[in-house]
Every structure is written in structure tokens, then in C-alpha cells.
């Protein structure tokens, strides 16, 4: 991965329809937050630009399995990963959070409240010193989503270079923890 040049603000990948994903996606679109981002929502027929899709799946994205593959190009081109987890009703960590960790990319997570707290309990670090993570403490989904949209607007207004410089040690730590077999058993 090469994070030296960031062309886009967010990488925001959605496949299956979920009510919380609809809420966030529609809110981000209404506020024009995704105007300089790479995003998909397969259920709505929205795909990544072909050059950012996994080469072997550019013309026909498979229904199952390939969403676990990791293609560097979209991560190299985007400053922040906006993770919309499978559930907003329970803490359920999937490949969606592990991808930005492996790619050493900062992230914001749209999931059940307490998700980041649980991630930290596993030994990972989050970005509370760089961004406002109080959304993770908000039980109400609508309020939590509004806080995430507001946060994304402020991230979009900032500079990618400063974000990457200030989060390097956290991103490196998370990468090491992910691959440490003694930590994650």
C-alpha cells in the first residue's frame, strides 16, 4: 500500500441492502459528502469505477466470496475508510473493518454503538485524538448516523496529509496487532 497521494476523500463500500446502510448512504448523499469519494452500493446498482474494482471482477461482481479480497488501488487513492458494518443492532466485526486495518487506512465505523470500544478491547487503537469518535457512544441509530455524517463533513474539509501523519503510529499498531497470532486467538 502506498498512502503518499490521496485523490479521494472516502472509500465507502456497500453490497447488500440494510436499513442502517440506507440511512447513512442517503444522509451522506443529501449532504454531498461523497462528491469526491469512491463508493459502491451494489443493491442500488452503484459500482466502483472499473479501474478501482478487483481486476478479475470488473465486469461481473460475484455474489459471494470476492468481497473478502483486498485490492490496493482504492485504498491507495482514498484518505479515509467509511465502514458500514453488516449490523447496527449488535457488535459484529467482519472483513469490512479488517480491510482498512490491513491497508493501514484510518476509518470511521457505522455499526452498533460501542463497536470502537470493543475493537479497542481487542488491542486495536482508534483515532479519537484526530477525529471525533463520540458517535460510538450514541445508542440511537439516527443520532449516531447524524454524528457520523457531521464527522465526515469535517474530515472532508481537512487535509489528507495531516491525517496520515498524525495517525501513522495507530495505523502501524493496528496492522501489527492484526497479524500477531498471540494477540488475536
N, C-alpha and C positions, 0 to 999 in steps of 0.2 A: 504494500500500500504506500502511496505517495500523497501526503497531505500538503504539499507545498503550494498548490494552486487550486483555489476553490472558485468554480464558475457559478454554482448554485447555492441557495440557502439551505434547503432541506431535502433529505431523501425520505419519502413517505410512501411506504408500500402497503397496499391493501389488496387482499384477494377476495375472500368470502364476505358477504354482507353480514353485518352485525349492527344492531341499533346504536351502540355507542360509537361505532365507526361512522355511521351515517351522521350522527350528531357532530362529531369532530370535523369530518370532511366538509359538511355543509357550512359549519361555522367558519372554518378556515377559508373556504371559497367566498363566503359573504364578506369577509374582512380583507380579501385579496392578499392573504398571507402567502399563498402558494404561487404567486405570479412569477417568481424566479426560482422555482424548485423542480425537482424530478419527483413525480408521483404517479401512482397507479391505483386503480380500484377496479379489478377485473370484473366484479359483479356488475359494475356500471359500464363496462366496455371501455374503460380508460386504461391504456397500457403505457409503459415507459416508451420513450423514443427508442427506436430499434437499436441504435448504437450503444445503449445502456443496458440492454437486455442480455441475458446469458446467450452467447452466440448460437448454440445449438437449438435454442427455444425462441428465437426471434420471430419466427413465422407461426408458431403453434405452441403456445404455452401449455404444458401438460397440467392436468387437473391435480395430480398428487405427486409428491416427491421432490420435484426440482426446486420447490420453494425453500428447500434446505441448502441448496447450492449457494455459493458465495462468489459473486463476480466483482472484481475490484473496481472497475471503471466508475460505476455510480457512486461508490464510497469515496473514491479519489476526487470526484467532481463536486461533492456536496459538503457543506460545513457542519451540518447537524443532522442526526437521525431522529426522526419523529416516529417512535414505535407505537403502533396501535395493536395492543395485545389481543389475543383471542377472546378474553373475557374481561369485563369491567365489574363483574359480580363476585369474583374470587381471585385470589392471587395465584396465577397460573403462568409460569415462565416457560416460554417457548423459544424456538430458533430466532424469533423476532428480536429479542434482547441480546442473544449471543452473537449475532452477526455484527452489530456495531462494536461490541466489545472486542471481537477478533479483529475487526477492521481498524481498531483504535480510533473510533469516532465518538465524539460526545453525543449524548442522547437525551431526549425528553420522552417520558413514557405515559401513554394514555392507557390506563388499566384500572384495577380496583385501587382504592386508597390504601396506603401502607405498602405498596409494591416496592418503592425505593427503600423503605425501611427494611423490608425482608431481603432485598438484594444486598444491602449493607450487612445484614446479619450473616450472610453467606461469605463475607470477607471482601466484597467489592466496595468501591468508593463511588460516590456520585458527585455532582457538580454544584452543590449548594453555595459554595463560595463564589462561583462565577455566574450562576443563574438562580432565579427564584424558584425553589422546589417546594414551596408551601402547598402547591396543588396536591402533593402526595398526602397531605394531612386533611384533605377535604372529603368528607364522606359522601356528599351529594354529587351525583354524576354531572348534572347540569352545571353546577357551580365549579366543579373540578375542570370540566371541559372549558368553561369560560376563562378560568385562570391559565390553562394551557394555551389557549388562543392568544391571550394577552401576553404571555411569556414569549410565544413565538413571534409576535409583532416586535417585541423589544429585541429579541435575538436578531431578527431580520434587519433591524436598524443599526446593529453593531457591526464591528469589523471581524471578519473571519480570522485574520492573522492573530489578533489579540486573544480570541477564544482558544485557538490552538496552542499558543504559547502558554497561556495560563492553565491549561488542562493537561499538558503533556505528562506530568508525573501521575496523574489519576488514570489517564488512558493507558499508560505503560503498566501501572499496577494492575489494572483490571485484566489486561492481556496476560500478564504473568499468572494471576490467580486462576484464570480460566484454564490454563494449561498445566496447572500444578495438581498432580494426581493425589497428593497428600491432603490438599485443602478440600477439593470437591470429590467426595467419595460417594 
